[in-house]
């Protein structure tokens, strides 16, 4: 496990698309946490679609995303 501190971010925003302001802000927060050594996991309160999973696999390698 990387990082000394663990963070679980709970959101219903599909931040991996980064097309709206709220998505970009959450993505920026996730990058900042990851880049500063935090062990980041996401709980996404929604359904993860195949295209979203593909974006996560491409742009967010190693990020653990939990769903319902």
C-alpha positions as CSV (number, residue, x, y, z in Angstrom):
1,X,0.0,0.0,0.0
2,X,1.4,3.3,-1.1
3,X,1.3,6.4,1.2
4,X,1.1,6.9,4.9
5,X,-2.4,8.3,4.9
6,X,-5.5,6.6,3.5
7,X,-8.3,8.6,2.0
8,X,-11.7,7.3,0.9
9,X,-13.5,9.8,-1.3
10,X,-17.2,9.3,-1.6
11,X,-18.9,10.8,-4.7
12,X,-21.7,10.5,-7.1
13,X,-19.9,12.6,-9.7
14,X,-18.3,10.9,-12.7
15,X,-15.1,12.8,-12.3
16,X,-13.2,10.7,-14.9
17,X,-15.0,12.5,-17.7
18,X,-13.6,15.9,-16.6
19,X,-16.1,17.7,-18.8
20,X,-17.9,19.8,-16.1
21,X,-16.5,22.0,-13.4
22,X,-17.5,19.7,-10.6
23,X,-15.8,16.7,-12.4
24,X,-12.7,18.7,-13.0
25,X,-12.5,19.9,-9.4
26,X,-12.8,16.3,-8.0
27,X,-10.3,15.0,-10.5
28,X,-7.8,17.8,-9.5
29,X,-8.3,16.8,-5.8
30,X,-7.7,13.2,-6.6
31,X,-4.5,14.0,-8.5
32,X,-3.3,16.2,-5.7
33,X,-3.9,13.6,-3.1
34,X,-2.3,10.8,-5.2
35,X,0.7,13.0,-6.2
36,X,1.3,13.9,-2.5
37,X,1.6,10.3,-1.4
38,X,-1.9,9.6,-0.1
39,X,-3.4,6.1,-0.6
40,X,-6.6,7.1,-2.4
41,X,-9.7,5.0,-2.9
42,X,-13.0,6.1,-4.4
43,X,-16.5,5.0,-3.5
44,X,-18.7,5.9,-6.4
45,X,-22.3,6.0,-5.5
46,X,-23.7,5.1,-8.9
47,X,-23.3,2.7,-11.8
48,X,-20.0,2.5,-13.5
49,X,-20.5,2.2,-17.2
50,X,-18.1,0.4,-19.5
51,X,-16.8,3.7,-21.1
52,X,-16.2,5.1,-17.6
53,X,-14.3,2.0,-16.6
54,X,-12.2,2.3,-19.8
55,X,-11.3,6.0,-18.9
56,X,-10.4,5.0,-15.4
57,X,-8.2,2.2,-16.6
58,X,-6.5,4.5,-19.1
59,X,-6.1,7.7,-17.1
60,X,-6.3,6.6,-13.5
61,X,-4.2,3.4,-13.4
62,X,-4.0,1.8,-10.0
63,X,-6.9,3.8,-8.5
64,X,-9.3,1.6,-6.5
65,X,-12.9,2.4,-7.3
66,X,-15.7,0.8,-5.3
67,X,-19.3,0.9,-6.4
68,X,-22.7,-0.4,-5.2
